[in-house]
C-alpha cells in the first residue's frame, strides 16, 4: 500500500466517522424524554413560584418553538443543523440560556478544561510510564515491587473518594490550597496567572493521582514482557548498559500502546471532567454538558458532543498518521 | 539544621501565618471580610453570568432581584402584605371593572449611573416587552396581563394603564408576590439605543436601580460581587433603611462536601439548601452556625409552596376518590418525614403550605372541617395529633429533649395534623371499588389485571423531593401497591407533569403556592379550558392536578371579579380547598423545608423563627430586609 493510499484511506475514514457522529449527535438528544421547551417553562415556573398563568405558558411555548427552530419536520431540522455545523461551525443559541450562543458558552469553558486536563493527563502519563518502566525493567528487585504497589493502591480508588480525601487533607486539615477557589477576573497579569495556577493545583493533583496508577500498571506489564524479548537479551549479551537497554530497547517498544492510549485520552478531555468541576468549583465544559443533558438543551449537547467527536476522531487520525514514524514495522508493511 | 530552621522554615511559617491572617481580613475578591456579606448561590454555577438583561433569560440568581433591581411594589414576607417600593403608594383603581389603573412613582429615585428614574422607563419597558414579545423570553407574564397599547404618561411620575382582564392582583403581578416580580423596569437611556438588538442585548454590567451596583463578576459564573452605591439613599429602596454590608458576594462554594467545610471555616455567611446531615456536622464543629430554629423542625417552613403527590385524576383507577384516599392513608408521613428529611418538616393536610400567614386565613378556619371530615364509609381520616406523634417518635429515636418542641410549638413546628396511617382502612376503601390483593400480595386493578403504579420523582436536581418520593414509594409498597419510583431529570419531569398520557402519579409542588390570602396565584388555571383527554400527548398549560369538577371551575371564575383578600374571595378559596381535600384530589404532604443555615461570625441578626422580620431566603427579593437588618459583629 503506498503512503498516499494509506493517508487517503485514513482521511476518508475520518470524515465518515465525523458524518456518522454528527448525525447520531443530532438524533440522540431527540430520543431523550426531556423536552427543551418543557424544561425551560418548568424553570421559569419554578422561579415564579407557579405564577405563570396558562395563557402566559401558551404564548411562551409558541415563542420558544419559533426561537429554538423546533418547528418543521425532523429532516428539514437535520439539514439546517448540518448546514450550520459543517459550513459555519455554528450550533445556534442555548435553549436553556437563550439567547446565549452555544459556541460562546463552550469556547469560554474550553480553555479551562483543556488547560487542566491536557496538562494533568500528560503528567500522569509521563510519570506513570516512567515509574512503570522502572518497576517493569527491574521487576525482580524489591524496590520495583514497592513502585508497583503505588500503582496498585492508587488505581482502584474511586475518583470521588480520592478527590474528597485530597480536599480534606490539603484544603481543610492543612489549608494549603483553597477549598473553593476564586479565579481572578479582568486582564491577566503575572500575579493573576499565578493565582490561576495555584487554584488549579489541587484538581490537577487529584487527576494526576487518578491517572497515574493505571499508567504504572500497564507500563509495568508491557515493560516486563518486553524485557524478555530476544533483542533485549541480545543487547545485554552485547554489553549494552542497563540504561541503554531500558530506554532504547524496552521503553521505545513498550511505549507504542501507551502512546495510543494517551492520544485517545487526550481526545476525550474535550468532554470535561464533571466530578472535578463539581468538587473543585472548577470552570469547564463538564458542568455545561450536565446541565444541557438534564434540560434537553439540544444545541449545547450538539456543540459539546460534536467538538468531542471531532477531537477523538482527530486524535485517532493523528495517531494513524504518525504511527508509521514511531513503528518501523508499519512503515515497511 | 539550625540554619535550615532559621533561614527557610521560620520565614515559611511566618508567610503561612501572615497568609492566614490576610485570608481572615480580606475576601478572595479583595474586599474587607467584615464589610462583606457572603452567600451561597441558589443555582450553583451560572452558565450565562454576563447576560444581565431582565427581559430575557439572564443570570437571575446572582443577586439582581435582591440588590440590583427595584420593583413597583414589594412583599413584606413577614406579614404577607404588599407595600410600595418604587411606587408612591397603592395602585389607584380608576374604574369599577378593575381594568384601569393609575401608577404614581416616587420622585427622586435614580439609576446607578445618576439618571433619574421616571415613568418613561416603565413605558419603555412595556413598549419593548410588547414590541418584541415573540423574541424576548421573560416578558410573557406582563404581555398577557397588561392590555396592549393601553398605557399613557400623565407626567414624569404618573402613568395610566389598563389590564387585559379585571385585575385585583395588580400590585402582586406588576410588583412582587413572593420571590420577585416578572415585571422589571429597565433603564430607557441604556436600552433605547439598542434598537432591535435589544432582543439579544446582554446589558453587561447592568445599570441598577437598587442600592447596590455590580463591582465584578466571574465570567465563569461562580461568583458576583456587589458594592453599595455611594448614592444608595436615592436608590429604589434606599428608603427602607441602611444597607449594612458594603459588599455582598454571591458565590458558589461547590459540592456540598466542600461547601460544608468552607462554612465551618467561616468562609461565608449564609448557605442555601444544605442537607440536614451536613448542617448537623457543621454545627458540631462551629458554634457560630445556626439553623432557623433551635428546636425541631429546625428549618424555615414558610415557603409559599408545599410538596404533594399529584395524580392523573382522569385516568383509571386514579379517577376514583377511594383509590386516592387509600394512597393517602397508606402514606406513613411520620416515617417518610423521618427517613427523607430527618423529621425536619412541617406537615400540611390542606392544599396550601401551613405558615404563620396562611394559618389564620385558611388553616384555623378549616380546622373544624378537617376534624369533622368523614369518608363515604363513615371513617374520619384526620389525625390532629400528628405533631405529638412526631415528637414521640423522634424522642424514641434519641433526639435530645431540648431540641423537641413543646406545647403550642408542636403544632407550629409539625403542623396542625395530617392523615392517619391506616392500611386496613385503605384496603377497605379499595375493596369497595373492587380492588383486591392478588396472589403476589399486590393490589390488582378492578378487573384482576396487574396494577403497576408509575410514580415519577425528581432526579438529583431536587434531593429533598427525591428522597421524599422514595420514602413514599416504600410506604406504599409495604401496604401492597406495586409502585415503581422513576427518577426524572428537570425537562422530563415537566413533560410528565404536562402530559396526560405520561402521568400516573408524581411528587410535585407547583399547584400549592399560596403565600397569603391570594389563592388565585396557584389555582387560576382550574378551568375546563385546561382539561385535555386522558390519553392526550398535547402539553397541558396549567391545572396540573387534573381537576375536572365544574363547581371548582365556577368558584374560580366567580372569584376573578372579587377583591383579593376580601371575605367572599377567601370563602371561595376555602370552598375550593374543601373540595380538593374531601375528594383527595392531590395528597398535600408538607411545607417545602428550606434549609438556610447562617454563620454569625461576621454578621448577626439574621431572620430566625424568634426574629421573623422577613423570609430568610437569599434568593427572594425580600432579602433586602435582611440586608438592612443584619449587623456586623465587629470581628
Interface residues (C-beta under 8 A of the other chain):
Chain A: X32 X33 X34 X35 X36 X38 X39 X40 X41 X42 X43 X44 X45 X46 X47 X48 X49 X50 X51 X52 X53 X54 X55 X56 X57 X58 X59 X60 X61 X62 X63 X64 X66 X67 X94 X96 X97 X98 X99 X100 X105 X108 X109 X112 X164 X167 X168 X171 X172 X175 X178 X179 X180 X181 X182 X183 X185 X186 X278 X279 X280 X281 X283 X287 X288 X291 X293 X294 X295 X296
Chain B: X20 X28 X29 X45 X47 X48 X51 X56 X57 X60 X133 X134 X135 X137 X138 X140 X141 X143 X144 X173 X177 X178 X179 X182 X199 X200 X216 X217 X218 X219 X220 X221 X222 X223 X251 X252 X253 X254 X255 X257 X258 X259 X261 X262 X265 X267 X304 X305 X459 X461 X488 X489 X490 X491 X492 X493 X494 X495 X497 X498 X509 X510 X511 X512 X513 X515 X521 X522 X524 X525 X527 X529 X530 X539 X541 X542 X543
